[in-house]
Amino acid sequence: MGVALGTAAGLSMASKSYANIAGANRNLNIALLGCNRRYRPIIDLLPKIPNVTVHTVCDVNAKNLNAALVKAQEVLGYTPKSEVDLRKVVENKEIDAVFILLPDHWHAYGTYLALEHGKHVYVEKPCSHNPREGEMFGIWQEKYGKVIQMGNQQRSAPESIELMTRIHEGEIGDVYMAKAFYSNDRPRVPNPKAVPVPSHLNWELFQGPAPRRPFWDIIEDYNWHWYWHWGTAETGNNAAHELDIARWALQVSYPEKVSCISGKFHYPDDGMNTYDTMEASFHFPNHKIIQWDGKSRNAYSTYGANRGTIIYGTHGSAFVNRSGYKLYNRSNELIGERSTEVEVDGTALGGSADSSTLHVLNFFDAIRDQVKQNSPIDEGAVSIQLCHYANIASRENDLTFEVDSTSGEIKDPSLMKKYWSRQYEDGWEPKV
């Protein structure tokens, strides 16, 4: 399963012993594509990992780019090169790998461009904006032979790895159901207004593969998440993590049936055009089920935490999140647990610093052929397909539909035609 190092002590030990591993001293030049929210936690962890140089940072927003250079100098002790257009970055033969820290609509296309130019890719979740892009990742992995890793960092958390080993060895019997959840108190989204493009933003490059639209005054930072044109709503944003853990525990792939109940119940007149509340169910072969309970604007602690996954087996149950796990027998008696050494706020941007560091370290180790990936992209891509199914059900007035559990395709031809892919701007469509 790859590295299973501990938290602070484990990371320190990894750094000290890393240079003794054959091949580990090969320096990797990387580029960070996107300098906003995910840039900060990624660059903060890089000093913990030896033999990696940030060659270039890239962003379409001059303010973000300038701030990123200052941050890099502060954290790394040197200033990388800078670039606005990622297409120029991936053409640079000095760069070995890229981190795609961009809005959702860029994830697959950015990966495609990087692979075309011989780069390894760490792409933040969700790896795809639509199901067809999810299919492409498997094809790209086979075609290019590069390491592609999604930012589902809990796959590298020692606590999660240990729990999955115990579950898969049968400690709570045959697992049959998982409940994944997330609760937050997100505020009102301002109603967007079309305004002139600010001078510091290259709006053409921000849009990239998405069809062209006028600039909105709320899109630059985070609110693009809540518009289908660029984002994948809260399910793509956060269920991506929890559904991945649930699927890992149950050892399932594509479902047979998907259903959901969803709606926008808070601030109904604000600018968000996606739901803020969703309950979705995914029915798998052999009567296994995963349920998703997502409440973006009601932080009530339904399950005793703001996010996590509950796993049910014939002999007991388990609870796991970014802070660790607890294992129970069928009488609800605690029979095992493990916690992280650092308390984690599950809804804070950046997630768990230690698991993120281990996940990035695993990515670099896989490039150097030292270990297997903790989460190959074909695993991450399937988990994201569940997010897309739930979103499709929501957009079709909470429609229930069937899925081919072998291919992952939706059995309703009209849904396939309408949602399986998207319209791309001319000349910006990813190819296989």
Backbone torsions as a table, in degrees:
resi	resn	phi	psi	omega
1	MET	NA	9.9	179.3
2	GLY	84.6	-162.9	-176.7
3	VAL	-66.2	143.4	175.5
4	ALA	-135.3	48.3	-178.4
5	LEU	-72.6	162.2	-179.8
6	GLY	-77.8	-153.4	-177.0
7	THR	-90.4	-118.6	-173.2
8	ALA	-59.0	-46.6	-179.2
9	ALA	-64.2	-41.0	-179.4
10	GLY	-64.6	-39.2	179.1
11	LEU	-66.0	-40.2	177.8
12	SER	-63.1	-44.3	178.6
13	MET	-62.1	-40.3	-179.9
14	ALA	-62.0	-43.0	-179.2
15	SER	-63.8	-39.9	-177.2
16	LYS	-70.6	-38.3	-175.6
17	SER	-89.9	-12.1	-171.8
18	TYR	-59.8	-40.3	-176.1
19	ALA	-66.7	-16.9	-179.3
20	ASN	-83.3	-7.8	-178.7
21	ILE	-83.7	131.0	-179.1
22	ALA	-58.5	128.1	178.6
23	GLY	88.0	-13.0	-175.8
24	ALA	-73.4	-16.8	-178.1
25	ASN	-80.2	-6.1	178.4
26	ARG	-65.8	118.5	-179.3
27	ASN	-71.6	139.3	176.6
28	LEU	-111.1	127.3	172.8
29	ASN	-90.5	126.2	-178.3
30	ILE	-123.5	160.3	173.8
31	ALA	-124.3	138.9	176.5
32	LEU	-104.0	111.7	-176.5
33	LEU	-99.5	102.7	-173.5
34	GLY	112.6	124.2	-172.4
35	CYS	-123.8	31.8	-179.1
36	ASN	-107.0	-121.5	-167.0
37	ARG	-67.2	-44.8	-179.4
38	ARG	-76.9	-19.4	178.0
39	TYR	-60.7	-43.2	-173.5
40	ARG	-63.6	-51.2	178.4
41	PRO	-66.0	-30.9	179.5
42	ILE	-69.7	-47.5	-177.3
43	ILE	-70.1	-27.8	177.5
44	ASP	-65.8	-30.1	-177.6
45	LEU	-87.9	-16.7	-174.6
46	LEU	-62.9	-33.6	176.9
47	PRO	-61.9	-18.3	178.6
48	LYS	-78.8	-10.2	-173.7
49	ILE	-116.0	116.9	-177.0
50	PRO	-75.6	163.2	171.6
51	ASN	61.8	38.5	174.7
52	VAL	-134.2	130.2	178.9
53	THR	-120.2	128.2	173.6
54	VAL	-79.6	103.0	-176.4
55	HIS	-75.0	-45.3	-173.5
56	THR	-145.9	142.7	167.3
57	VAL	-116.5	148.6	-170.3
58	CYS	-141.6	134.5	174.3
59	ASP	-159.4	148.8	179.3
60	VAL	-82.7	-8.0	-178.4
61	ASN	-107.4	114.6	-175.4
62	ALA	-61.6	-35.0	178.4
63	LYS	-64.4	-46.0	178.1
64	ASN	-63.0	-40.7	-177.5
65	LEU	-65.5	-44.4	179.1
66	ASN	-64.2	-42.1	178.2
67	ALA	-64.7	-35.7	-180.0
68	ALA	-65.9	-37.3	178.3
69	LEU	-66.4	-39.9	176.6
70	VAL	-63.5	-44.9	179.4
71	LYS	-62.2	-41.3	179.9
72	ALA	-62.7	-44.3	178.6
73	GLN	-61.3	-41.2	-179.9
74	GLU	-65.2	-43.1	-173.7
75	VAL	-87.0	-41.8	-172.4
76	LEU	-95.9	-24.3	-177.5
77	GLY	87.1	7.2	175.2
78	TYR	-149.9	164.2	-179.0
79	THR	-109.4	117.5	178.0
80	PRO	-68.8	171.9	170.1
81	LYS	-71.5	162.4	179.9
82	SER	-130.5	153.0	-179.0
83	GLU	-155.6	148.1	178.6
84	VAL	-91.7	-36.8	-172.1
85	ASP	-104.0	112.0	-177.1
86	LEU	-64.9	-21.2	178.3
87	ARG	-63.0	-32.7	175.9
88	LYS	-73.6	-33.2	-179.2
89	VAL	-65.2	-47.8	-175.0
90	VAL	-69.9	-18.3	176.7
91	GLU	-75.8	-16.1	-176.7
92	ASN	-73.6	117.1	-175.5
93	LYS	-72.8	-11.3	178.4
94	GLU	-77.3	-15.9	-174.5
95	ILE	-93.5	129.4	-177.9
96	ASP	-91.3	-36.7	-173.4
97	ALA	-148.3	153.1	177.6
98	VAL	-125.9	151.0	171.9
99	PHE	-110.2	122.0	-179.1
100	ILE	-96.7	104.2	-174.7
101	LEU	-116.5	46.2	-168.8
102	LEU	-111.6	171.6	172.4
103	PRO	-58.3	157.4	-170.5
104	ASP	-54.5	-38.8	-174.4
105	HIS	-67.5	-12.4	179.4
106	TRP	-95.6	-14.4	-167.9
107	HIS	-61.3	-50.2	-177.6
108	ALA	-71.9	-43.5	-178.0
109	TYR	-66.3	-40.2	177.2
110	GLY	-62.9	-39.3	176.9
111	THR	-62.7	-45.8	179.9
112	TYR	-57.8	-47.4	180.0
113	LEU	-61.6	-43.2	-178.6
114	ALA	-64.5	-43.9	179.1
115	LEU	-64.1	-39.0	178.3
116	GLU	-58.2	-28.5	-179.3
117	HIS	-104.5	19.6	170.1
118	GLY	80.5	21.9	-178.9
119	LYS	-97.7	149.1	164.6
120	HIS	-79.0	154.7	-172.2
121	VAL	-134.8	128.2	166.1
122	TYR	-107.7	113.0	-176.2
123	VAL	-115.2	130.4	178.8
124	GLU	-66.3	156.5	176.0
125	LYS	-72.9	154.4	-13.0
126	PRO	-75.6	141.7	-176.6
127	CYS	-66.2	-21.1	-176.5
128	SER	-130.4	155.9	176.9
129	HIS	-97.4	-15.5	-179.0
130	ASN	-155.5	164.6	-174.7
131	PRO	-61.7	-36.5	179.9
132	ARG	-60.7	-39.8	176.6
133	GLU	-62.7	-35.6	176.6
134	GLY	-61.7	-41.3	175.4
135	GLU	-59.7	-39.9	-175.6
136	MET	-61.6	-32.8	-177.4
137	PHE	-59.7	-40.7	177.8
138	GLY	-64.3	-38.7	178.5
139	ILE	-67.4	-43.2	179.9
140	TRP	-63.6	-40.8	-179.7
141	GLN	-57.5	-44.9	-179.0
142	GLU	-71.9	-39.1	-175.8
143	LYS	-70.0	-44.1	-171.2
144	TYR	-98.0	-24.3	177.3
145	GLY	68.0	21.8	178.9
146	LYS	-97.6	162.2	175.5
147	VAL	-78.3	123.8	174.8
148	ILE	-122.8	122.5	-177.9
149	GLN	-130.5	132.2	177.0
150	MET	-90.4	155.3	-177.8
151	GLY	-80.0	49.2	172.7
152	ASN	-94.7	71.1	-165.2
153	GLN	-64.5	-17.3	-179.9
154	GLN	-68.7	-17.4	175.0
155	ARG	-63.9	-19.6	179.2
156	SER	-105.2	2.0	178.3
157	ALA	-71.7	124.9	-179.3
158	PRO	-55.2	-36.4	-178.9
159	GLU	-65.4	-43.2	-179.8
160	SER	-67.9	-41.1	178.3
161	ILE	-60.8	-43.9	179.8
162	GLU	-62.9	-44.1	179.7
163	LEU	-61.9	-45.8	-178.5
164	MET	-61.9	-36.1	176.2
165	THR	-61.5	-44.3	-179.6
166	ARG	-65.8	-41.6	179.4
167	ILE	-65.0	-47.0	-175.9
168	HIS	-71.2	-18.5	174.0
169	GLU	-85.6	-0.5	172.3
170	GLY	94.1	18.1	-174.4
171	GLU	-65.0	-29.2	175.7
172	ILE	-113.0	25.3	177.1
173	GLY	79.5	-153.8	178.3
174	ASP	-81.9	119.6	-179.4
175	VAL	-80.6	137.5	-173.7
176	TYR	-131.9	-16.4	-176.8
177	MET	-151.6	146.6	173.7
178	ALA	-137.2	141.3	177.4
179	LYS	-116.8	112.9	178.6
180	ALA	-103.7	143.1	-173.8
181	PHE	-150.7	161.2	178.2
182	TYR	-156.7	132.7	177.8
183	SER	-133.4	135.0	180.0
184	ASN	-151.7	168.9	179.7
185	ASP	-119.9	56.1	-179.1
186	ARG	-59.2	143.9	-176.5
187	PRO	-83.5	179.7	174.9
188	ARG	-59.5	139.8	173.6
189	VAL	-93.8	123.9	-179.9
190	PRO	-57.3	147.5	175.3
191	ASN	-71.9	127.7	-173.1
192	PRO	-73.0	149.6	174.8
193	LYS	-129.8	138.0	174.7
194	ALA	-75.2	123.0	-178.6
195	VAL	-137.1	165.8	176.0
196	PRO	-59.5	146.7	178.8
197	VAL	-66.2	128.3	179.1
198	PRO	-64.1	151.3	-173.8
199	SER	-65.6	-23.7	-177.4
200	HIS	-84.4	-3.4	-173.9
201	LEU	-116.3	130.5	171.1
202	ASN	-90.5	92.7	-174.4
203	TRP	-67.2	-33.1	177.2
204	GLU	-59.7	-46.1	-179.2
205	LEU	-75.5	-30.7	174.4
206	PHE	-59.3	-43.8	-177.9
207	GLN	-70.5	-37.6	175.3
208	GLY	47.4	-116.9	-176.8
209	PRO	-74.2	-11.0	-179.0
210	ALA	-80.5	140.8	176.2
211	PRO	-55.4	146.9	-171.8
212	ARG	-69.9	139.9	177.6
213	ARG	-140.9	159.4	173.4
214	PRO	-63.2	153.4	179.2
215	PHE	-73.6	135.9	174.7
216	TRP	-106.4	147.6	-174.5
217	ASP	-72.4	-9.6	-176.6
218	ILE	-109.8	4.4	-167.8
219	ILE	-87.2	-24.7	-169.4
220	GLU	-54.7	-44.6	-166.7
221	ASP	-94.3	-76.4	-169.5
222	TYR	-128.7	-24.3	-170.1
223	ASN	-72.6	-7.3	173.1
224	TRP	-60.3	-22.2	179.0
225	HIS	-55.0	-30.7	-168.7
226	TRP	-98.3	20.4	177.7
227	TYR	-132.0	126.8	-174.6
228	TRP	-60.1	-25.6	-178.1
229	HIS	-60.6	-33.4	-178.0
230	TRP	-119.9	-32.7	-170.2
231	GLY	-111.5	-176.4	-180.0
232	THR	-130.4	22.8	176.4
233	ALA	63.0	-170.7	-175.7
234	GLU	-67.9	-26.6	179.9
235	THR	-66.1	-46.7	175.6
236	GLY	-68.4	-26.6	-176.2
237	ASN	-79.5	-45.6	-175.3
238	ASN	-126.1	-33.3	174.3
239	ALA	-61.5	-23.2	176.5
240	ALA	-50.8	-39.7	179.9
241	HIS	-75.5	-52.1	-171.8
242	GLU	-70.8	-38.8	177.8
243	LEU	-66.1	-31.2	176.9
244	ASP	-63.9	-41.8	178.0
245	ILE	-66.4	-42.6	-179.9
246	ALA	-61.8	-43.2	-179.2
247	ARG	-67.3	-37.6	176.2
248	TRP	-59.8	-45.7	-177.7
249	ALA	-65.2	-44.4	-176.2
250	LEU	-83.5	-10.4	-179.3
251	GLN	54.2	51.9	178.8
252	VAL	-118.2	162.7	179.9
253	SER	-113.9	-106.2	-179.4
254	TYR	-88.6	147.1	178.2
255	PRO	-80.4	171.2	173.0
256	GLU	-97.6	-28.1	-177.0
257	LYS	-148.4	144.8	179.9
258	VAL	-130.4	136.6	174.3
259	SER	-144.0	157.9	176.6
260	CYS	-158.0	160.2	168.7
261	ILE	-126.3	126.9	-175.0
262	SER	-149.0	165.1	177.2
263	GLY	179.7	167.4	174.5
264	LYS	-107.6	101.8	-172.0
265	PHE	-104.6	-20.7	-178.0
266	HIS	-107.0	139.8	-178.1
267	TYR	47.1	59.0	-173.9
268	PRO	-61.9	-18.4	-178.4
269	ASP	-100.7	10.6	-177.6
270	ASP	-84.6	-171.5	-171.0
271	GLY	-81.6	-14.6	-178.0
272	MET	-63.2	132.4	176.4
273	ASN	-112.2	17.8	171.8
274	THR	-115.3	176.6	178.7
275	TYR	-71.9	162.4	168.3
276	ASP	-117.3	-4.7	-178.3
277	THR	-140.8	133.5	178.5
278	MET	-150.6	137.2	164.6
279	GLU	-120.4	119.1	-178.3
280	ALA	-123.9	148.3	177.7
281	SER	-127.0	137.3	178.6
282	PHE	-122.8	116.5	-177.8
283	HIS	-100.6	125.3	-174.8
284	PHE	-111.6	165.6	173.8
285	PRO	-55.5	156.1	179.3
286	ASN	65.0	28.7	171.9
287	HIS	62.9	29.2	175.2
288	LYS	-92.5	148.4	-176.0
289	ILE	-141.6	140.4	170.8
290	ILE	-119.0	132.3	177.6
291	GLN	-117.2	143.4	178.8
292	TRP	-119.7	127.9	176.8
293	ASP	-120.8	101.9	-178.1
294	GLY	-115.7	121.3	178.2
295	LYS	-128.0	99.5	-175.3
296	SER	-75.1	-25.7	-171.3
297	ARG	-126.1	24.3	173.1
298	ASN	-144.0	107.3	-171.5
299	ALA	-88.0	17.6	177.2
300	TYR	-57.4	131.5	-174.8
301	SER	-84.1	76.5	-174.3
302	THR	-58.1	-39.5	-173.4
303	TYR	-114.6	18.6	178.1
304	GLY	85.0	6.4	178.5
305	ALA	-156.9	165.2	-179.0
306	ASN	-85.7	-11.0	173.5
307	ARG	-164.0	161.5	177.4
308	GLY	153.2	-170.4	-179.1
309	THR	-141.1	131.7	175.3
310	ILE	-106.4	130.4	-176.4
311	ILE	-118.6	129.2	-176.9
312	TYR	-110.2	131.7	175.6
313	GLY	-127.4	170.6	-176.8
314	THR	-68.0	-18.2	-178.9
315	HIS	-116.4	1.0	-178.8
316	GLY	169.8	-160.4	-176.9
317	SER	-152.9	169.5	179.8
318	ALA	-145.3	149.8	171.2
319	PHE	-122.9	133.5	179.6
320	VAL	-141.8	139.7	168.9
321	ASN	-149.7	-163.4	-174.3
322	ARG	-71.5	-9.4	179.0
323	SER	-94.7	-7.4	-179.9
324	GLY	133.9	-158.6	-178.0
325	TYR	-142.3	161.9	170.6
326	LYS	-135.7	139.3	-176.1
327	LEU	-119.4	133.8	-175.5
328	TYR	-127.5	150.0	170.2
329	ASN	-83.5	-177.0	-173.8
330	ARG	-70.2	-16.8	176.5
331	SER	-91.3	11.1	178.5
332	ASN	68.5	26.2	174.9
333	GLU	-92.3	133.8	-178.8
334	LEU	-68.5	124.4	-179.1
335	ILE	-119.2	-0.1	178.0
336	GLY	178.9	148.4	177.9
337	GLU	-161.4	159.2	173.1
338	ARG	-155.3	132.6	-178.0
339	SER	-119.2	155.0	172.6
340	THR	-71.4	156.4	179.6
341	GLU	-77.9	-21.5	-179.4
342	VAL	-113.1	128.5	179.3
343	GLU	-65.2	139.4	-174.7
344	VAL	-119.3	132.4	170.2
345	ASP	-92.3	108.2	-172.4
346	GLY	-65.1	-20.5	179.9
347	THR	-100.3	-0.6	179.3
348	ALA	-74.7	144.2	178.0
349	LEU	-63.0	135.9	179.2
350	GLY	103.2	-24.3	177.5
351	GLY	66.4	-151.7	-177.8
352	SER	-82.2	121.5	-177.5
353	ALA	-63.8	-40.7	-176.4
354	ASP	-67.5	-45.6	179.6
355	SER	-67.9	-34.2	176.2
356	SER	-63.5	-42.3	178.9
357	THR	-62.6	-45.7	179.8
358	LEU	-64.2	-35.1	-179.8
359	HIS	-69.0	-41.6	177.3
360	VAL	-67.6	-41.2	176.4
361	LEU	-59.3	-41.6	177.8
362	ASN	-62.0	-38.2	176.3
363	PHE	-60.1	-48.6	179.8
364	PHE	-66.2	-40.4	178.3
365	ASP	-62.1	-38.1	179.1
366	ALA	-67.0	-37.5	176.2
367	ILE	-60.1	-40.3	-178.3
368	ARG	-85.0	8.0	178.8
369	ASP	61.6	32.2	178.4
370	GLN	-88.4	-34.3	-175.6
371	VAL	-144.3	167.5	168.8
372	LYS	-80.1	153.8	175.9
373	GLN	-67.4	140.1	172.7
374	ASN	-68.8	-28.0	-179.8
375	SER	-145.2	85.7	175.5
376	PRO	-56.8	152.1	-172.9
377	ILE	-62.8	-26.8	178.6
378	ASP	-66.6	-26.1	172.9
379	GLU	-72.8	-49.9	-179.2
380	GLY	-60.5	-40.7	-177.1
381	ALA	-64.9	-37.6	179.0
382	VAL	-66.7	-41.2	178.3
383	SER	-60.4	-38.7	179.8
384	ILE	-70.0	-28.4	176.0
385	GLN	-60.2	-34.8	176.8
386	LEU	-60.6	-39.0	177.1
387	CYS	-62.0	-43.4	179.5
388	HIS	-63.9	-41.6	178.1
389	TYR	-58.2	-46.4	-179.2
390	ALA	-62.3	-41.5	179.0
391	ASN	-64.8	-39.2	178.3
392	ILE	-64.0	-44.2	178.2
393	ALA	-59.2	-42.9	179.7
394	SER	-64.0	-44.9	-177.2
395	ARG	-68.0	-20.5	176.9
396	GLU	-101.0	39.3	176.7
397	ASN	57.1	45.9	175.5
398	ASP	62.0	42.3	179.0
399	LEU	-70.2	142.1	170.1
400	THR	-96.2	133.9	-179.6
401	PHE	-144.4	163.7	-178.8
402	GLU	-101.3	150.6	-178.3
403	VAL	-126.4	143.9	171.4
404	ASP	-74.6	111.9	-172.9
405	SER	-72.3	-7.0	176.2
406	THR	-93.3	-48.4	-177.3
407	SER	-92.9	-23.1	-176.2
408	GLY	86.4	-4.0	-178.6
409	GLU	-76.0	146.3	176.2
410	ILE	-74.7	137.3	-174.9
411	LYS	-77.5	-18.3	179.0
412	ASP	-83.2	111.8	-177.3
413	PRO	-58.9	-33.5	-179.4
414	SER	-67.8	-35.7	176.9
415	LEU	-71.0	-38.4	176.8
416	MET	-58.9	-46.9	-178.0
417	LYS	-64.6	-37.7	-173.6
418	LYS	-81.9	-35.4	-168.3
419	TYR	-124.2	-12.7	-171.4
420	TRP	-64.5	-35.0	176.4
421	SER	-126.3	-157.4	177.6
422	ARG	-148.4	168.7	171.3
423	GLN	-80.7	131.5	177.8
424	TYR	-107.6	153.8	170.1
425	GLU	-63.0	140.5	-178.6
426	ASP	-53.4	129.8	178.4
427	GLY	86.1	1.5	-175.7
428	TRP	-120.5	18.0	-177.4
429	GLU	-85.2	129.2	175.5
430	PRO	-65.0	148.1	-175.8
431	LYS	-125.3	159.0	177.8
432	VAL	-118.1	NA	NA
